[in-house]
C-alpha cells in the first residue's frame, strides 16, 4: 500500500511512523510534511499545500495511492473528504458537514443539546457589546470561545471582566478569521480535562486510550492557552466505570445524533471532556480529527496495526474488531516549543541532540521543523513532541525528560510538570 498523509505537525509524523510499522505499507507521502517526515525512512514530503486538493488528487492518481489520511481540521472543514470520495479514493476523515462538529462550536453545542449530551450551558453572540453585557450579568470566571477554527488558541478562561472583554474584542477584531465572526460564552467548570479520541465507521464507535492534554503554556496550568504542551495516556482518572458512562452518554449519543441528521460520520470523533469533582463527564468541545499531542502518546501504545483500523472505519467494518490491542504501560509526550510561543516567536533556530534523545529510548516527533540545507531548524511554535513509554507513568516521565534534556535550540521551552495530576492523585490514594 501507498498512503498519502495530509498535514505537517507532530500528529502527522506520528501517524506516518505508525503506518510504516506495518509490512503492508510500502511508502507514505506527506503533504507538506516537516523535517521529521523528510528524514523518516519510507516517507517522502510533497511540496503541496493542505488545501491544494487538485494537486493531491493528481499525485494520488499517478502514484496509485491506496489510502488518504487527513490529519488537521482545516482541510476537513474545507471538504477534502467529499472531494476525494467523489473521485473514488479511500479517504479517512469526516465529510464537510460532519466536520462542523469542530468548525462551528455553536453547531456542536446545538447537536449536544438536542441529543441530551452533558455540556456546560452557553450563549452565542454576533455582537461584541451584547456578549460583554451577558458576561457582566453572568460574572466570572467564564469561558470565551471563538465559534470557528482557531488552531487550538481561540479559547480564553477569563478570571475577571477585563480579561473577558479583551478576549471578546480579540475575536471580533478578526484575530481568528474574519468570516462569520461569532463568540460562544460558556459556563466555567472545574475539574480535570480528559481527551477521548474515538474511531467510528458511522455505525460503531470505539474509544482509544483516554489521554490528558496540558493546554496552558505555563507549569501548574497557568498562562495562555496553546495547542497543547504535552499529554500522557492512559489517564487514570478515566476508570472502566467512567469510560462506560462516556461511551453511553457521550459517544453513542453523538453518533446517534449525527445519524439522525443523515450525516455519515467516519473517522475520528475527539471529545474534550471535563470530569467534574463529582465525577460527572461533560463535553467542552468536539474535534473531528486526532488530537495533537495526544496522538503521539496514544499511538505509541497501539498494538493493532493502525492501517487496519483506518481501513475498517472507511469501509464500515469497525464492528468486526472484537477489541483494539494495546501495549501495557504508559506513554508521555512533552512538547518543546519556541521561546515566545503561543505569542510571537522566531524561526530558523538550529536543532541538535535528537539522536541523543532517541538513544535514551524516546521517540522524537517533529511538529514545527524544517530540513534546510541538510540542517534541521525550527519552523513553528510547537517544535518537537518528545515521547517515551514505560511500565509505569513514573518511568515514562523520567525517560521522557532525560530525552528532552538532550535536545537544544535557541529559546527552547517546555513544561516540566506533564503528568503531574496523575502522580498527585496516585500519591493521595497511597496516603489513604
Helices and strands as residue ranges (DSSP letters): E 2-7, H 10-19, E 27-32, H 35-38, E 43-46, H 53-62, E 67-70, H 73-77, H 80-86, E 91-92, H 96-103, H 105-115, E 122-125, H 128-138, E 142-146, E 155-158, H 161-172, E 183-187, E 192-200, E 205-207, E 211-213, E 216-218, E 222-225, E 230-233, H 240-246, I 247-251, H 252-260, E 267-275, E 281-287, H 294-300, H 306-314, G 318-320, E 330-337, H 354-359, E 363-366, E 369-372, E 375-378, E 382-390, H 393-404, H 420-431
